Amino acid sequence: MTSARTFETIVIIFNPNSTGDAPRLAKGLHDELQDGLGYPAEIRLQPTARAGHAVELARDAVSGGGDVLVVSVSGDGGYNEVVNGVMQGGNPNAVCAVLGAGNANDHRRSTRTQPLGEAIAEGRVRRIDLLRVHTGNGSNAPGEYAHSYVGFGLTPIVAIDLEKGSKGALKELVSVMRTFSKFKPFEIRQADGKRRRFDSLVLANIPEMAKYATLSDADDKPADGKFEVVLVPHSPKWRILLTAMRAVTRGLGDQPSVRSYSFTTLKPLSYQIDGEVKSVDADTVVRIECAPGALSTLG
């Protein structure tokens, strides 16, 4: 369901030192709204100064209340920061959007309904789910939000290797194959108490990731109150490679949908959240929950 909205303030957050087109795209959106469409709002360009700064900027932008739209001109990782900042701001009237300016742009590609400038002018706001990630014990454990996916195992290791190298299809392929050749599985204790080894575990709120892979056939996935669990048990590497090829060529098909998923780490474990790589200590309870309709968005 959508509703038409007019915003009092629009804040466009971008990285001025981006290796991509973020500065140009941010300025272009600003000019389109202010000059081309004559949008009746205060429109601010807000560059970031350091890693994590977008969280602070987004939180400050919405914490004063009012009808505020925060646009992240970035890839999935930059948008993750903006989403978390907006959620921390506690403003029920705040709306979030992303203009893809990264390498993969998985979220924008999967959820796009129309050009962003048009969507802002029309004010067609809709609500989508988020994933809330807890990496600790108890309900008061620190939590963060993911707009698209959380990946363990092969996913974050490939991401780390890609960030070390140059972008580009051929170079990305070389990086992935190099990482794949030395990859080792990880072991966790699942909620039923059993220890299991996996090559990959992805909790996904969108059907696609990493530009090329289709994880599931779910329809209207970002707003169905659930997320998909894509498990790849440990197996010979040739079998993992076949699974990866299937994901790229025809997709992995139907996957189980859940409202929450939890396990306990046995060793320190890296994970990827919306394109950003983080880590969790050994003997830590990891819990991922669906936050139904938590984010107002458009575009």
DRENDO-1510 file (C-alpha; in Angstrom, 1 decimal, always signed):
<recs>
REC; n; res; u; v; w
REC; 1; MET; +0.0; +0.0; +0.0 .
REC; 2; THR; +1.3; +3.5; -0.8 .
REC; 3; SER; +0.4; +7.0; +0.3 .
REC; 4; ALA; +1.2; +10.4; -1.3 .
REC; 5; ARG; +3.6; +12.5; +0.8 .
REC; 6; THR; +5.1; +15.9; +0.6 .
REC; 7; PHE; +8.4; +16.5; +2.5 .
REC; 8; GLU; +9.5; +19.5; +4.5 .
REC; 9; THR; +13.1; +18.6; +4.2 .
REC; 10; ILE; +15.1; +16.4; +1.8 .
REC; 11; VAL; +18.7; +15.5; +2.9 .
REC; 12; ILE; +20.9; +13.9; +0.2 .
REC; 13; ILE; +23.8; +12.0; +1.8 .
REC; 14; PHE; +26.8; +10.9; -0.3 .
REC; 15; ASN; +30.5; +10.2; -0.1 .
REC; 16; PRO; +32.4; +13.0; -1.8 .
REC; 17; ASN; +35.5; +10.8; -2.2 .
REC; 18; SER; +33.6; +7.9; -3.8 .
REC; 19; THR; +35.4; +6.2; -6.6 .
REC; 20; GLY; +32.0; +6.0; -8.4 .
REC; 21; ASP; +29.6; +8.7; -9.5 .
REC; 22; ALA; +28.1; +9.5; -6.1 .
REC; 23; PRO; +29.1; +13.3; -6.1 .
REC; 24; ARG; +27.7; +13.8; -9.6 .
REC; 25; LEU; +24.5; +11.8; -9.0 .
REC; 26; ALA; +23.9; +13.6; -5.7 .
REC; 27; LYS; +24.2; +17.0; -7.4 .
REC; 28; GLY; +22.1; +15.8; -10.3 .
REC; 29; LEU; +19.2; +14.7; -8.0 .
REC; 30; HIS; +19.5; +18.0; -6.0 .
REC; 31; ASP; +19.2; +20.1; -9.2 .
REC; 32; GLU; +16.4; +17.9; -10.6 .
REC; 33; LEU; +14.3; +18.4; -7.5 .
REC; 34; GLN; +15.1; +22.1; -6.9 .
REC; 35; ASP; +15.3; +23.5; -10.4 .
REC; 36; GLY; +13.7; +21.0; -12.7 .
REC; 37; LEU; +10.7; +20.0; -10.6 .
REC; 38; GLY; +10.6; +23.0; -8.3 .
REC; 39; TYR; +10.0; +20.8; -5.3 .
REC; 40; PRO; +8.7; +22.9; -2.3 .
REC; 41; ALA; +11.2; +21.7; +0.3 .
REC; 42; GLU; +14.5; +22.5; +1.8 .
REC; 43; ILE; +16.9; +20.3; -0.1 .
REC; 44; ARG; +20.4; +19.8; +1.4 .
REC; 45; LEU; +23.5; +18.1; +0.0 .
REC; 46; GLN; +25.2; +16.4; +2.9 .
REC; 47; PRO; +28.7; +14.9; +2.2 .
REC; 48; THR; +30.2; +12.4; +4.6 .
REC; 49; ALA; +33.6; +12.9; +6.2 .
REC; 50; ARG; +34.5; +9.4; +7.4 .
REC; 51; ALA; +33.4; +5.8; +7.6 .
REC; 52; GLY; +30.2; +5.5; +9.7 .
REC; 53; HIS; +29.4; +9.2; +9.4 .
REC; 54; ALA; +26.3; +8.6; +7.3 .
REC; 55; VAL; +24.7; +7.0; +10.4 .
REC; 56; GLU; +25.1; +10.2; +12.4 .
REC; 57; LEU; +24.0; +12.4; +9.6 .
REC; 58; ALA; +20.8; +10.4; +8.9 .
REC; 59; ARG; +20.0; +10.2; +12.7 .
REC; 60; ASP; +20.5; +14.0; +13.1 .
REC; 61; ALA; +18.4; +14.7; +10.0 .
REC; 62; VAL; +15.3; +13.0; +11.3 .
REC; 63; SER; +15.6; +13.3; +15.1 .
REC; 64; GLY; +14.0; +16.7; +15.1 .
REC; 65; GLY; +10.7; +15.3; +13.8 .
REC; 66; GLY; +8.7; +16.4; +10.8 .
REC; 67; ASP; +8.3; +15.0; +7.3 .
REC; 68; VAL; +11.9; +14.3; +6.3 .
REC; 69; LEU; +13.2; +12.3; +3.4 .
REC; 70; VAL; +16.8; +11.0; +3.6 .
REC; 71; VAL; +18.3; +9.9; +0.3 .
REC; 72; SER; +21.5; +7.8; +0.3 .
REC; 73; VAL; +23.5; +8.2; -2.9 .
REC; 74; SER; +25.6; +5.1; -2.5 .
REC; 75; GLY; +25.9; +1.4; -2.8 .
REC; 76; ASP; +24.3; -1.1; -0.4 .
REC; 77; GLY; +26.8; -0.5; +2.4 .
REC; 78; GLY; +26.3; +3.3; +2.4 .
REC; 79; TYR; +22.5; +2.8; +2.4 .
REC; 80; ASN; +22.8; +0.4; +5.4 .
REC; 81; GLU; +24.4; +3.3; +7.4 .
REC; 82; VAL; +21.6; +5.7; +6.4 .
REC; 83; VAL; +18.9; +3.1; +7.2 .
REC; 84; ASN; +20.4; +2.5; +10.6 .
REC; 85; GLY; +20.7; +6.2; +11.3 .
REC; 86; VAL; +17.0; +6.8; +10.4 .
REC; 87; MET; +15.9; +4.0; +12.6 .
REC; 88; GLN; +17.9; +5.3; +15.5 .
REC; 89; GLY; +16.3; +8.8; +15.0 .
REC; 90; GLY; +12.9; +7.5; +16.1 .
REC; 91; ASN; +10.9; +9.7; +13.8 .
REC; 92; PRO; +7.8; +7.9; +12.5 .
REC; 93; ASN; +7.4; +10.4; +9.7 .
REC; 94; ALA; +10.9; +9.8; +8.3 .
REC; 95; VAL; +11.3; +8.2; +4.9 .
REC; 96; CYS; +14.4; +6.6; +3.4 .
REC; 97; ALA; +15.5; +6.1; -0.3 .
REC; 98; VAL; +18.6; +5.1; -2.2 .
REC; 99; LEU; +20.0; +6.2; -5.5 .
REC; 100; GLY; +22.4; +3.5; -6.5 .
REC; 101; ALA; +26.0; +4.6; -6.8 .
REC; 102; GLY; +28.0; +1.5; -5.8 .
REC; 103; ASN; +29.3; -1.6; -7.3 .
REC; 104; ALA; +26.4; -4.0; -6.8 .
REC; 105; ASN; +23.4; -1.8; -5.8 .
REC; 106; ASP; +21.5; -5.0; -5.0 .
REC; 107; HIS; +18.7; -3.2; -3.0 .
REC; 108; ARG; +18.0; -0.6; -5.5 .
REC; 109; ARG; +18.0; -3.1; -8.4 .
REC; 110; SER; +15.7; -5.5; -6.6 .
REC; 111; THR; +13.2; -3.0; -5.2 .
REC; 112; ARG; +13.2; -0.2; -7.9 .
REC; 113; THR; +9.7; +0.8; -9.1 .
REC; 114; GLN; +10.4; +4.1; -10.9 .
REC; 115; PRO; +13.1; +6.8; -11.3 .
REC; 116; LEU; +13.8; +8.3; -7.9 .
REC; 117; GLY; +13.1; +12.0; -8.9 .
REC; 118; GLU; +9.7; +11.0; -10.2 .
REC; 119; ALA; +8.9; +9.0; -7.0 .
REC; 120; ILE; +9.8; +11.9; -4.8 .
REC; 121; ALA; +7.7; +14.3; -6.8 .
REC; 122; GLU; +4.7; +11.9; -6.6 .
REC; 123; GLY; +5.3; +11.1; -3.0 .
REC; 124; ARG; +4.3; +7.5; -3.3 .
REC; 125; VAL; +5.6; +6.1; +0.0 .
REC; 126; ARG; +5.5; +2.4; +0.9 .
REC; 127; ARG; +6.7; +0.3; +3.8 .
REC; 128; ILE; +9.1; -2.6; +3.6 .
REC; 129; ASP; +10.5; -5.0; +6.1 .
REC; 130; LEU; +14.0; -4.9; +7.6 .
REC; 131; LEU; +16.2; -7.5; +9.2 .
REC; 132; ARG; +17.2; -6.8; +12.8 .
REC; 133; VAL; +20.5; -8.4; +13.6 .
REC; 134; HIS; +21.4; -9.2; +17.3 .
REC; 135; THR; +24.9; -10.4; +18.0 .
REC; 136; GLY; +24.7; -11.1; +21.7 .
REC; 137; ASN; +22.6; -12.6; +24.5 .
REC; 138; GLY; +19.3; -11.3; +25.7 .
REC; 139; SER; +16.7; -8.9; +24.4 .
REC; 140; ASN; +18.9; -5.9; +25.3 .
REC; 141; ALA; +21.9; -7.1; +23.2 .
REC; 142; PRO; +23.2; -4.6; +20.6 .
REC; 143; GLY; +21.2; -4.7; +17.4 .
REC; 144; GLU; +21.5; -3.3; +13.9 .
REC; 145; TYR; +19.3; -3.3; +10.8 .
REC; 146; ALA; +19.9; -4.8; +7.4 .
REC; 147; HIS; +17.8; -3.7; +4.4 .
REC; 148; SER; +18.7; -6.6; +2.1 .
REC; 149; TYR; +20.7; -9.6; +3.6 .
REC; 150; VAL; +23.1; -11.0; +6.1 .
REC; 151; GLY; +25.6; -13.5; +4.9 .
REC; 152; PHE; +28.0; -15.9; +6.7 .
REC; 153; GLY; +30.7; -18.1; +5.2 .
REC; 154; LEU; +31.7; -17.8; +1.6 .
REC; 155; THR; +29.7; -14.5; +1.1 .
REC; 156; PRO; +31.8; -12.2; +3.4 .
REC; 157; ILE; +35.1; -13.8; +2.5 .
REC; 158; VAL; +34.4; -13.1; -1.2 .
REC; 159; ALA; +33.4; -9.5; -0.3 .
REC; 160; ILE; +36.7; -8.9; +1.6 .
REC; 161; ASP; +38.7; -10.2; -1.4 .
REC; 162; LEU; +36.7; -8.0; -3.8 .
REC; 163; GLU; +37.3; -4.9; -1.7 .
REC; 164; LYS; +41.1; -5.6; -1.8 .
REC; 165; GLY; +41.1; -5.6; -5.6 .
REC; 166; SER; +39.8; -3.6; -8.5 .
REC; 167; LYS; +36.2; -3.6; -9.8 .
REC; 168; GLY; +35.3; -4.9; -13.2 .
REC; 169; ALA; +33.7; -8.2; -14.3 .
REC; 170; LEU; +36.9; -10.0; -15.2 .
REC; 171; LYS; +38.9; -8.9; -12.2 .
REC; 172; GLU; +35.9; -9.7; -9.9 .
REC; 173; LEU; +35.8; -13.2; -11.4 .
REC; 174; VAL; +39.5; -13.7; -10.8 .
REC; 175; SER; +39.1; -12.5; -7.1 .
REC; 176; VAL; +36.2; -14.8; -6.5 .
REC; 177; MET; +38.0; -17.9; -7.9 .
REC; 178; ARG; +41.1; -17.1; -5.9 .
REC; 179; THR; +39.1; -16.8; -2.7 .
REC; 180; PHE; +37.0; -19.9; -3.5 .
REC; 181; SER; +40.2; -22.0; -3.9 .
REC; 182; LYS; +41.3; -21.4; -0.3 .
REC; 183; PHE; +37.9; -21.2; +1.3 .
REC; 184; LYS; +37.1; -23.3; +4.4 .
REC; 185; PRO; +33.6; -24.1; +5.8 .
REC; 186; PHE; +32.4; -22.8; +9.2 .
REC; 187; GLU; +30.6; -24.6; +12.0 .
REC; 188; ILE; +27.8; -23.3; +14.2 .
REC; 189; ARG; +25.4; -24.6; +16.9 .
REC; 190; GLN; +21.9; -24.2; +15.7 .
REC; 191; ALA; +18.8; -23.5; +17.8 .
REC; 192; ASP; +18.1; -27.3; +18.2 .
REC; 193; GLY; +21.5; -27.7; +19.9 .
REC; 194; LYS; +23.1; -29.6; +17.0 .
REC; 195; ARG; +26.5; -28.5; +15.5 .
REC; 196; ARG; +26.5; -28.2; +11.7 .
REC; 197; ARG; +29.0; -27.2; +9.1 .
REC; 198; PHE; +28.1; -24.9; +6.3 .
REC; 199; ASP; +29.8; -23.3; +3.3 .
REC; 200; SER; +27.3; -20.5; +3.2 .
REC; 201; LEU; +24.3; -19.1; +5.1 .
REC; 202; VAL; +22.4; -16.1; +3.8 .
REC; 203; LEU; +19.4; -14.6; +5.4 .
REC; 204; ALA; +17.8; -12.6; +2.6 .
REC; 205; ASN; +15.1; -9.9; +2.4 .
REC; 206; ILE; +15.6; -9.5; -1.4 .
REC; 207; PRO; +15.7; -12.2; -4.1 .
REC; 208; GLU; +19.1; -11.1; -5.6 .
REC; 209; MET; +22.6; -10.3; -4.4 .
REC; 210; ALA; +26.1; -9.7; -5.7 .
REC; 211; LYS; +24.8; -8.4; -9.0 .
REC; 212; TYR; +24.5; -11.8; -10.6 .
REC; 213; ALA; +23.0; -14.3; -8.2 .
REC; 214; THR; +19.2; -15.0; -7.8 .
REC; 215; LEU; +18.6; -16.5; -4.3 .
REC; 216; SER; +14.9; -17.2; -4.4 .
REC; 217; ASP; +11.7; -17.0; -6.4 .
REC; 218; ALA; +9.8; -15.2; -3.7 .
REC; 219; ASP; +7.3; -12.5; -4.8 .
REC; 220; ASP; +6.9; -9.2; -3.0 .
REC; 221; LYS; +9.7; -10.4; -0.7 .
REC; 222; PRO; +10.7; -7.1; +1.0 .
REC; 223; ALA; +7.2; -6.7; +2.5 .
REC; 224; ASP; +5.9; -10.1; +3.3 .
REC; 225; GLY; +6.8; -10.2; +7.0 .
REC; 226; LYS; +9.4; -13.0; +6.5 .
REC; 227; PHE; +12.9; -13.5; +5.0 .
REC; 228; GLU; +14.5; -16.4; +3.2 .
REC; 229; VAL; +17.1; -18.8; +4.6 .
REC; 230; VAL; +19.5; -19.9; +1.9 .
REC; 231; LEU; +21.7; -22.7; +3.4 .
REC; 232; VAL; +24.6; -24.4; +1.6 .
REC; 233; PRO; +25.8; -27.4; +3.8 .
REC; 234; HIS; +29.5; -28.2; +3.5 .
REC; 235; SER; +30.2; -30.3; +0.4 .
REC; 236; PRO; +33.0; -30.8; -2.1 .
REC; 237; LYS; +34.0; -27.6; -3.8 .
REC; 238; TRP; +32.8; -28.8; -7.2 .
REC; 239; ARG; +29.3; -29.1; -5.8 .
REC; 240; ILE; +29.5; -25.6; -4.3 .
REC; 241; LEU; +30.6; -24.3; -7.7 .
REC; 242; LEU; +27.6; -25.9; -9.3 .
REC; 243; THR; +25.3; -24.2; -6.8 .
REC; 244; ALA; +26.9; -20.9; -7.5 .
REC; 245; MET; +26.5; -21.4; -11.3 .
REC; 246; ARG; +22.8; -22.3; -10.8 .
REC; 247; ALA; +22.3; -19.1; -8.7 .
REC; 248; VAL; +23.8; -17.0; -11.5 .
REC; 249; THR; +22.1; -18.8; -14.5 .
REC; 250; ARG; +18.6; -19.8; -13.4 .
REC; 251; GLY; +18.4; -19.1; -9.6 .
REC; 252; LEU; +18.2; -21.3; -6.6 .
REC; 253; GLY; +14.4; -21.7; -6.7 .
REC; 254; ASP; +12.1; -21.7; -3.6 .
REC; 255; GLN; +13.7; -21.2; -0.2 .
REC; 256; PRO; +12.2; -21.6; +3.3 .
REC; 257; SER; +10.8; -18.4; +4.7 .
REC; 258; VAL; +11.0; -17.6; +8.4 .
REC; 259; ARG; +10.3; -14.7; +10.8 .
REC; 260; SER; +13.5; -15.4; +12.9 .
REC; 261; TYR; +16.6; -17.5; +12.8 .
REC; 262; SER; +19.3; -18.0; +15.5 .
REC; 263; PHE; +22.5; -19.9; +16.1 .
REC; 264; THR; +25.6; -19.8; +18.3 .
REC; 265; THR; +29.1; -19.2; +17.0 .
REC; 266; LEU; +31.8; -21.7; +17.9 .
REC; 267; LYS; +34.7; -19.6; +16.6 .
REC; 268; PRO; +35.0; -16.0; +15.6 .
REC; 269; LEU; +33.0; -15.5; +12.4 .
REC; 270; SER; +32.9; -12.9; +9.7 .
REC; 271; TYR; +29.6; -11.8; +8.2 .
REC; 272; GLN; +28.4; -9.5; +5.5 .
REC; 273; ILE; +25.5; -7.1; +6.2 .
REC; 274; ASP; +24.3; -5.3; +3.1 .
REC; 275; GLY; +27.7; -5.3; +1.5 .
REC; 276; GLU; +29.7; -4.3; +4.7 .
REC; 277; VAL; +31.9; -6.9; +6.3 .
REC; 278; LYS; +31.9; -7.3; +10.1 .
REC; 279; SER; +32.7; -10.0; +12.6 .
REC; 280; VAL; +31.3; -11.6; +15.7 .
REC; 281; ASP; +33.2; -13.3; +18.6 .
REC; 282; ALA; +33.1; -17.0; +19.4 .
REC; 283; ASP; +30.4; -18.3; +21.8 .
REC; 284; THR; +28.0; -15.6; +20.7 .
REC; 285; VAL; +24.3; -16.0; +20.1 .
REC; 286; VAL; +23.4; -14.5; +16.7 .
REC; 287; ARG; +19.7; -13.8; +16.1 .
REC; 288; ILE; +18.1; -12.4; +13.0 .
REC; 289; GLU; +14.5; -11.2; +13.1 .
REC; 290; CYS; +12.2; -9.8; +10.6 .
REC; 291; ALA; +11.0; -6.2; +11.5 .
REC; 292; PRO; +7.8; -6.1; +9.4 .
REC; 293; GLY; +7.1; -2.8; +7.7 .
REC; 294; ALA; +9.8; -1.1; +9.7 .
REC; 295; LEU; +11.1; +1.3; +6.9 .
REC; 296; SER; +9.1; +3.8; +4.9 .
REC; 297; THR; +10.6; +4.2; +1.5 .
REC; 298; LEU; +9.9; +5.3; -2.1 .
REC; 299; GLY; +11.4; +4.8; -5.6 .
</recs>
